[in-house]
Amino acid sequence: MGWREQSEPIGVSAEDNDDLLKALRDRLRQAGGYIKSEVEGLPSQLPRQLGLAARSAVTGVTALPGMAADAAMSGYNYLTSSNEQMPTQATQNLMTQIGLPEPQGTVENVNQFLGSAITGAKIPMPSISRPAPANFQPDLTRQQRTFDVGQREGYVVPPATIKPNIRNIALESIGGKQATEQTARATNQKVTNKLANRTLGLPETREITRDTLEQVRDEAGQVYEMVKSAGRIATDDDYKASLQSIRANIEKIREDFPKANVAASKEIKDLADSLDVPEFDTNSGMEYLKQLRNEAADNLASLDDPARKALGRAQREAAEALEEMIFRQLRNAGQGDLAQRFDNARRQIAKSYTVQAALDEGSGSVDAMKLAQILNKGKPLSPELELAARMGGSFPRAMIKPEKTGSVGSNALDFGLTIGGATFFPMAQVPAWAALGIIPAKYGTRRLALSNALQRQLLGEQFTLPPQVIGGAAGAEAERRRTKK
């Protein structure tokens, strides 16, 4: 029936099988002939392949000295208006003249390129006859030593400030010198605030206010309450010498100008006289000490009143004289543990007043430049505050409080460059939309200039490529030049 006919499997005829077998035999015969011809041709190709290998070896070996010779010849041609042949090209021509074959086709050119690069990588780099020791570091200037410590805490500076080489100057020029400084200031202010918090024993990100400092003093002042019951204290020669030191400058002026009140001289003399007593009760001494500290902080914070500043310094010295007298009394009375706790507390309180003297209460930021002024006047600072002060003195443009100069942003010049780029880029076959990358490129360049990786290497060992990479690249470049002749 029809159904049985349609259900029969579809097969291949005998004639079709014969045609397929014949085609397969023909292909195998052709392949065998090709392989036979290639094998028979190997002896004739061997000299050419050896010649190509020799050419690539010579190209790789002479790559570095050849490039140096080319540079010298280029300078000679420029100065003398000559057109002498480049040494590397002369080397290639000489190899052709003596019979070394030139590569032809894609396969031979690729093999030649790889051979020259590999040979160049095997050539040892020139070395200095008397190299510096392995861990040699040149002597650093005071500014560099300050940055060496500051960078570890997170401080940054425009790189040309430390190392004014072409790369660093170019980075600041592209990113904008002023904008780079403004970016550095914003970073550095956070570091200064962090260090101030650390020296006070506060969380490093906490905002510093007058109330915060009062809290620090209250906590440290708990020890003062214990000291108040120490009884009466007889003043000693060291105490009287401290008071005489406060009077000294004032008395020198008054020798010639008895009625003068230069730099609050009368107030300072009255202050020293008030403290010049044979003995005092610890309780009243501690209260007077606290008052002197508060008044000194207010007077030292005066911006444009030299008399108040002079009085503030005298009040601070008077407070220190009282503290030292109380400390000696506790130690001499056999209360060494309380004396040490009192010493730690008074140092903590003194640091809080130093921070307050440098604090901009409007912004809640500690001014490193004010700390630098305090350090310059000989006042001892904690290690953290001293670092901020030294950074302020060494790198003033990078340490100005950012609130004084404003934040970084795009300016009219940036937009002008973008518009100009969109206008002129097409003339150089560059799409106009590429000008939109000018502002991001300036931003990225500033970030690169102040990045941790670049800042770290300003004083450290320079990044260098392995000599094998340099030699290999030289060999590859020499081969590229050959193909462009």
C-alpha positions as CSV (number, residue, x, y, z in Angstrom):
1,M,0.0,0.0,0.0
2,G,1.0,3.6,-0.3
3,W,1.6,3.8,3.4
4,R,4.2,1.1,3.3
5,E,6.0,2.8,0.4
6,Q,6.2,6.1,2.3
7,S,7.6,4.4,5.4
8,E,10.6,2.9,3.7
9,P,13.9,4.4,4.9
10,I,15.6,6.9,2.6
11,G,19.1,5.6,1.6
12,V,22.1,6.6,-0.6
13,S,22.7,4.9,-3.9
14,A,25.8,3.0,-4.8
15,E,26.7,5.6,-7.4
16,D,26.7,8.3,-4.7
17,N,29.0,6.3,-2.5
18,D,31.5,5.9,-5.3
19,D,31.6,9.6,-6.0
20,L,32.2,10.4,-2.3
21,L,35.1,7.9,-2.0
22,K,36.7,9.3,-5.2
23,A,36.5,12.9,-3.9
24,L,38.1,11.8,-0.6
25,R,40.9,10.0,-2.3
26,D,41.6,13.1,-4.5
27,R,41.8,15.3,-1.4
28,L,44.2,13.0,0.4
29,R,46.4,12.8,-2.7
30,Q,46.6,16.6,-2.9
31,A,47.4,16.9,0.8
32,G,50.2,14.3,0.5
33,G,51.6,16.1,-2.4
34,Y,51.7,19.4,-0.5
35,I,53.3,17.9,2.5
36,K,55.9,16.2,0.3
37,S,56.7,19.4,-1.6
38,E,57.1,21.3,1.8
39,V,59.4,18.6,3.2
40,E,61.5,18.5,0.0
41,G,61.7,22.3,0.1
42,L,63.0,22.5,3.6
43,P,66.7,22.3,2.6
44,S,66.3,25.2,0.2
45,Q,64.4,27.3,2.8
46,L,66.9,26.7,5.6
47,P,69.4,29.4,4.5
48,R,66.6,32.0,4.2
49,Q,65.2,31.2,7.7
50,L,68.7,31.3,9.2
51,G,69.3,34.7,7.5
52,L,66.0,36.1,8.9
53,A,66.9,34.9,12.3
54,A,70.3,36.6,12.1
55,R,68.7,39.8,11.0
56,S,66.3,39.8,13.9
57,A,69.1,39.1,16.3
58,V,71.3,41.9,15.1
59,T,68.3,44.3,15.1
60,G,67.5,43.4,18.8
61,V,71.2,43.6,19.9
62,T,71.7,47.0,18.4
63,A,68.4,48.5,19.4
64,L,69.4,50.5,22.4
65,P,72.7,51.9,21.2
66,G,71.1,52.4,17.8
67,M,68.4,54.6,19.2
68,A,71.0,56.6,21.1
69,A,73.1,57.0,17.9
70,D,69.9,58.0,16.0
71,A,69.2,60.7,18.5
72,A,72.8,62.1,18.2
73,M,72.5,62.0,14.4
74,S,69.2,63.8,14.5
75,G,70.8,66.6,16.5
76,Y,73.7,66.8,14.1
77,N,71.4,67.0,11.1
78,Y,69.3,69.7,12.8
79,L,72.3,71.8,13.7
80,T,74.1,71.5,10.4
81,S,71.1,71.3,8.1
82,S,72.4,68.0,6.9
83,N,70.5,64.9,5.9
84,E,72.8,62.1,7.0
85,Q,71.4,58.6,7.2
86,M,70.3,57.3,10.6
87,P,72.7,54.7,12.1
88,T,69.9,52.1,12.5
89,Q,68.9,52.4,8.9
90,A,72.6,52.1,7.8
91,T,72.7,48.9,9.9
92,Q,69.7,47.4,8.1
93,N,71.1,48.4,4.7
94,L,74.5,46.8,5.5
95,M,72.7,43.5,6.5
96,T,70.9,43.6,3.1
97,Q,74.2,44.2,1.3
98,I,75.9,41.2,2.8
99,G,73.1,39.0,1.8
100,L,70.8,38.7,4.8
101,P,67.2,38.3,3.5
102,E,64.4,40.8,4.3
103,P,61.2,39.4,5.7
104,Q,58.3,39.1,3.3
105,G,54.6,38.4,4.1
106,T,52.7,38.6,7.3
107,V,54.2,35.5,8.9
108,E,57.8,36.4,8.3
109,N,57.2,40.0,9.5
110,V,55.5,38.8,12.7
111,N,58.3,36.3,13.4
112,Q,60.9,39.1,12.8
113,F,59.1,41.4,15.2
114,L,59.0,38.8,17.9
115,G,62.6,37.8,17.4
116,S,63.9,41.3,17.7
117,A,61.9,41.9,20.9
118,I,63.1,38.6,22.5
119,T,66.7,39.3,21.6
120,G,66.5,42.8,23.0
121,A,65.1,41.5,26.3
122,K,68.2,39.2,26.6
123,I,70.7,42.0,26.3
124,P,72.0,43.2,29.7
125,M,71.4,46.9,30.5
126,P,74.3,49.3,30.9
127,S,75.2,49.7,34.6
128,I,76.9,52.4,36.7
129,S,80.4,51.5,37.7
130,R,80.0,52.8,41.2
131,P,76.3,52.6,42.1
132,A,74.8,53.9,45.3
133,P,74.1,51.4,48.1
134,A,70.9,49.5,47.8
135,N,69.0,51.5,50.5
136,F,70.7,54.8,49.7
137,Q,68.6,57.9,50.4
138,P,69.9,61.4,49.8
139,D,69.8,63.9,52.7
140,L,66.4,65.4,53.0
141,T,65.7,69.1,53.7
142,R,63.7,70.1,56.7
143,Q,60.7,70.7,54.4
144,Q,61.1,67.2,52.9
145,R,61.4,65.6,56.4
146,T,58.2,67.3,57.5
147,F,56.4,66.1,54.4
148,D,57.8,62.6,54.9
149,V,56.0,62.4,58.2
150,G,53.0,64.3,57.2
151,Q,52.3,62.2,54.1
152,R,51.9,59.1,56.3
153,E,49.1,60.9,58.1
154,G,47.4,61.8,54.9
155,Y,48.7,65.3,54.1
156,V,49.2,66.1,50.4
157,V,51.0,68.9,48.6
158,P,51.1,69.9,44.9
159,P,53.9,67.6,43.7
160,A,56.0,70.3,42.1
161,T,56.4,71.8,45.6
162,I,58.6,68.8,46.6
163,K,59.9,67.7,43.2
164,P,59.6,70.3,40.4
165,N,60.3,68.0,37.5
166,I,58.6,68.1,34.1
167,R,56.0,65.5,35.0
168,N,54.9,67.2,38.2
169,I,54.8,70.7,36.6
170,A,52.8,69.3,33.7
171,L,50.3,67.7,36.0
172,E,49.7,70.9,37.9
173,S,49.5,72.9,34.7
174,I,46.9,70.6,33.2
175,G,44.9,70.3,36.4
176,G,45.2,74.0,37.2
177,K,47.8,75.1,39.8
178,Q,45.3,77.0,41.9
179,A,42.7,74.3,41.7
180,T,45.3,71.7,42.7
181,E,46.1,73.8,45.7
182,Q,42.5,74.2,46.6
183,T,41.9,70.4,46.4
184,A,45.0,69.9,48.6
185,R,43.7,72.3,51.2
186,A,40.4,70.5,51.5
187,T,42.2,67.2,52.1
188,N,44.7,68.7,54.5
189,Q,42.1,70.4,56.6
190,K,40.5,67.0,57.4
191,V,43.9,65.7,58.4
192,T,44.6,68.7,60.7
193,N,41.2,68.2,62.4
194,K,41.9,64.5,62.8
195,L,45.2,65.2,64.5
196,A,43.7,67.8,66.8
197,N,41.0,65.2,67.9
198,R,43.6,62.6,68.3
199,T,45.8,64.7,70.6
200,L,42.7,65.4,72.8
201,G,41.7,61.7,72.9
202,L,38.6,62.3,70.9
203,P,37.2,60.3,67.9
204,E,39.1,61.5,64.9
205,T,36.0,62.6,62.9
206,R,34.4,64.5,65.7
207,E,33.6,68.2,65.2
208,I,35.6,70.4,67.5
209,T,33.7,73.2,69.2
210,R,34.2,75.3,72.3
211,D,31.8,73.0,74.2
212,T,33.8,70.0,73.1
213,L,36.9,71.5,74.5
214,E,35.2,72.5,77.8
215,Q,34.1,68.8,78.1
216,V,37.7,67.7,77.7
217,R,38.8,70.1,80.4
218,D,36.0,69.1,82.7
219,E,37.1,65.4,82.4
220,A,40.7,66.2,83.0
221,G,39.7,68.6,85.8
222,Q,38.4,65.8,87.9
223,V,42.0,65.2,89.0
224,Y,42.2,68.9,90.0
225,E,39.4,68.5,92.5
226,M,41.6,65.8,94.3
227,V,44.5,68.2,94.2
228,K,42.6,71.1,95.8
229,S,42.8,69.3,99.2
230,A,46.6,69.2,99.2
231,G,46.9,72.1,101.7
232,R,49.1,75.1,101.7
233,I,52.1,75.5,99.4
234,A,55.2,77.5,100.1
235,T,56.5,79.0,96.9
236,D,60.1,78.2,96.0
237,D,63.0,79.9,94.0
238,D,61.9,78.2,90.7
239,Y,58.5,79.7,91.1
240,K,59.9,83.2,91.8
241,A,62.2,82.8,88.8
242,S,59.2,82.1,86.5
243,L,57.5,85.3,87.7
244,Q,60.7,87.3,87.1
245,S,60.8,86.0,83.6
246,I,57.3,87.3,83.0
247,R,58.4,90.7,84.3
248,A,61.7,90.8,82.5
249,N,60.8,92.3,79.1
250,I,58.4,94.8,80.8
251,E,61.1,96.0,83.2
252,K,63.6,96.5,80.4
253,I,61.2,98.9,78.6
254,R,60.3,100.7,81.8
255,E,64.0,101.4,82.6
256,D,63.9,104.0,79.8
257,F,60.1,104.7,79.6
258,P,58.8,104.6,83.2
259,K,55.3,105.7,82.3
260,A,54.9,103.6,79.1
261,N,52.3,100.9,78.8
262,V,53.7,99.2,75.8
263,A,52.1,95.9,75.0
264,A,50.0,95.9,78.2
265,S,53.1,96.3,80.3
266,K,51.1,97.6,83.3
267,E,48.7,94.7,83.2
268,I,51.5,92.2,82.9
269,K,53.4,93.7,85.8
270,D,50.2,93.7,87.9
271,L,49.7,90.0,87.0
272,A,53.2,89.0,88.1
273,D,52.9,91.0,91.3
274,S,49.6,89.3,92.2
275,L,51.3,85.9,92.0
276,D,54.4,86.9,94.0
277,V,53.3,85.6,97.4
278,P,55.3,83.5,99.9
279,E,52.6,80.8,100.1
280,F,49.1,80.0,98.9
281,D,46.3,77.4,99.5
282,T,46.1,74.8,96.8
283,N,42.4,75.3,96.4
284,S,42.7,79.0,95.7
285,G,45.7,78.3,93.5
286,M,43.8,75.9,91.4
287,E,40.9,78.4,90.9
288,Y,43.3,81.2,90.0
289,L,45.0,78.8,87.6
290,K,41.7,78.0,85.8
291,Q,40.9,81.7,85.5
292,L,44.3,82.5,84.0
293,R,43.9,79.7,81.5
294,N,40.5,81.0,80.3
295,E,41.6,84.6,80.1
296,A,44.8,83.6,78.2
297,A,42.7,81.7,75.6
298,D,40.4,84.6,75.0
299,N,43.3,87.1,74.7
300,L,45.4,84.9,72.4
301,A,42.4,84.5,70.1
302,S,42.4,88.3,69.5
303,L,43.1,88.9,65.8
304,D,44.4,92.4,65.7
305,D,45.2,93.5,69.2
306,P,48.9,93.1,70.1
307,A,48.4,94.2,73.7
308,R,45.8,91.5,74.3
309,K,48.1,88.9,72.7
310,A,51.0,90.0,74.9
311,L,48.8,89.8,78.0
312,G,47.5,86.4,76.9
313,R,51.0,85.0,76.6
314,A,51.9,86.3,80.1
315,Q,48.7,84.8,81.6
316,R,49.6,81.5,80.0
317,E,53.1,81.6,81.4
318,A,51.7,82.5,84.8
319,A,49.3,79.5,84.7
320,E,52.2,77.3,83.9
321,A,54.2,78.6,86.8
322,L,51.4,77.8,89.2
323,E,51.0,74.3,87.8
324,E,54.7,73.6,88.1
325,M,54.7,74.8,91.7
326,I,51.7,72.6,92.6
327,F,53.3,69.6,90.8
328,R,56.6,70.0,92.7
329,Q,54.6,70.3,96.0
330,L,52.8,67.0,95.4
331,R,55.9,65.2,94.4
332,N,57.9,66.5,97.4
333,A,55.1,65.5,99.7
334,G,55.4,61.9,98.7
335,Q,52.2,61.9,96.5
336,G,54.0,60.8,93.3
337,D,51.0,59.0,91.9
338,L,48.7,62.1,92.3
339,A,51.5,64.3,91.0
340,Q,51.7,62.2,87.8
341,R,47.9,62.2,87.3
342,F,47.9,66.0,87.8
343,D,50.7,66.4,85.3
344,N,48.8,64.3,82.7
345,A,45.6,66.3,83.3
346,R,47.3,69.7,83.1
347,R,49.0,68.7,79.8
348,Q,45.6,67.6,78.5
349,I,44.0,70.9,79.5
350,A,47.0,72.9,78.0
351,K,46.5,71.0,74.7
352,S,42.8,71.9,74.7
353,Y,43.6,75.6,75.1
354,T,46.2,75.4,72.3
355,V,43.5,73.8,70.0
356,Q,41.1,76.5,71.1
357,A,43.6,79.2,70.2
358,A,43.9,77.8,66.7
359,L,40.2,77.0,66.3
360,D,37.9,78.8,63.8
361,E,34.7,78.5,65.7
362,G,32.7,79.5,62.6
363,S,33.8,76.5,60.6
364,G,34.8,74.2,63.4
365,S,38.3,73.8,61.8
366,V,41.7,74.0,63.4
367,D,43.9,76.4,61.6
368,A,47.4,74.9,60.9
369,M,48.7,78.3,60.2
370,K,47.8,79.5,63.7
371,L,49.5,76.4,65.1
372,A,52.6,77.4,63.1
373,Q,52.6,80.8,64.7
374,I,52.3,79.2,68.2
375,L,55.2,76.9,67.4
376,N,57.3,79.8,66.1
377,K,56.9,81.5,69.5
378,G,58.6,78.6,71.2
379,K,55.5,77.1,72.8
380,P,55.8,73.3,73.1
381,L,53.1,71.3,71.2
382,S,52.0,67.7,71.3
383,P,53.5,65.6,68.5
384,E,50.2,65.7,66.5
385,L,49.8,69.5,66.8
386,E,53.5,70.0,66.1
387,L,53.2,68.1,62.9
388,A,50.2,70.2,61.7
389,A,52.1,73.3,62.7
390,R,55.3,72.3,60.8
391,M,53.2,71.4,57.7
392,G,51.6,74.8,58.0
393,G,54.9,76.5,58.1
394,S,56.5,74.5,55.4
395,F,53.6,74.4,52.9
396,P,51.5,77.5,53.6
397,R,49.7,77.5,50.2
398,A,48.6,74.0,50.7
399,M,47.6,74.4,54.3
400,I,45.4,77.6,54.2
401,K,42.0,76.9,55.6
402,P,39.7,76.1,52.5
403,E,37.0,78.4,53.9
404,K,39.3,81.3,53.1
405,T,39.8,80.5,49.4
406,G,36.5,78.7,48.5
407,S,35.9,75.3,47.0
408,V,37.2,73.9,43.7
409,G,34.8,74.2,40.8
410,S,34.7,74.8,37.1
411,N,35.4,78.3,36.1
412,A,35.0,80.5,33.0
413,L,38.4,79.3,31.7
414,D,37.3,75.6,31.8
415,F,34.1,76.4,29.9
416,G,36.1,78.5,27.5
417,L,38.5,75.6,26.8
418,T,35.5,73.3,26.2
419,I,33.9,75.7,23.7
420,G,37.2,76.3,22.0
421,G,37.9,72.6,21.8
422,A,34.5,71.9,20.3
423,T,35.3,74.6,17.7
424,F,38.9,73.6,16.8
425,F,39.0,69.8,17.4
426,P,37.2,69.0,14.1
427,M,40.0,70.9,12.2
428,A,42.4,68.2,13.6
429,Q,40.0,65.4,12.7
430,V,38.9,65.0,16.3
431,P,35.2,64.8,17.1
432,A,33.8,68.0,18.6
433,W,32.2,66.0,21.4
434,A,35.7,65.1,22.7
435,A,35.9,68.6,24.1
436,L,33.4,67.5,26.8
437,G,36.3,65.5,28.3
438,I,38.4,68.6,29.1
439,I,36.8,69.4,32.4
440,P,36.8,65.7,33.6
441,A,40.4,65.4,32.4
442,K,41.5,68.4,34.5
443,Y,39.7,66.9,37.5
444,G,41.3,63.6,37.0
445,T,44.7,65.1,36.6
446,R,44.3,66.9,39.9
447,R,43.3,63.7,41.6
448,L,46.3,61.9,40.1
449,A,48.7,64.7,41.3
450,L,47.4,64.3,44.8
451,S,46.9,60.5,44.8
452,N,48.5,58.4,47.5
453,A,50.6,56.5,45.0
454,L,52.2,59.6,43.5
455,Q,52.6,61.4,46.8
456,R,54.3,58.4,48.3
457,Q,57.0,58.3,45.6
458,L,57.9,62.1,45.8
459,L,60.6,61.2,48.4
460,G,60.9,57.5,47.8
461,E,62.4,55.3,45.1
462,Q,61.3,56.1,41.6
463,F,59.2,53.5,39.7
464,T,61.3,51.8,37.0
465,L,60.6,49.0,34.6
466,P,62.6,45.8,34.7
467,P,65.6,45.9,32.3
468,Q,64.1,43.0,30.3
469,V,61.0,45.0,29.5
470,I,63.1,48.0,28.5
471,G,65.3,45.9,26.2
472,G,62.4,44.1,24.7
473,A,60.5,47.3,24.0
474,A,63.7,48.7,22.4
475,G,64.0,45.7,20.1
476,A,60.3,45.9,19.1
477,E,60.7,49.6,18.4
478,A,63.7,49.0,16.3
479,E,61.8,46.5,14.2
480,R,58.9,48.9,13.9
481,R,61.2,51.6,12.6
482,R,62.6,49.1,10.0
483,T,59.2,48.4,8.6
484,K,58.5,52.1,8.3
485,K,61.5,52.9,6.2
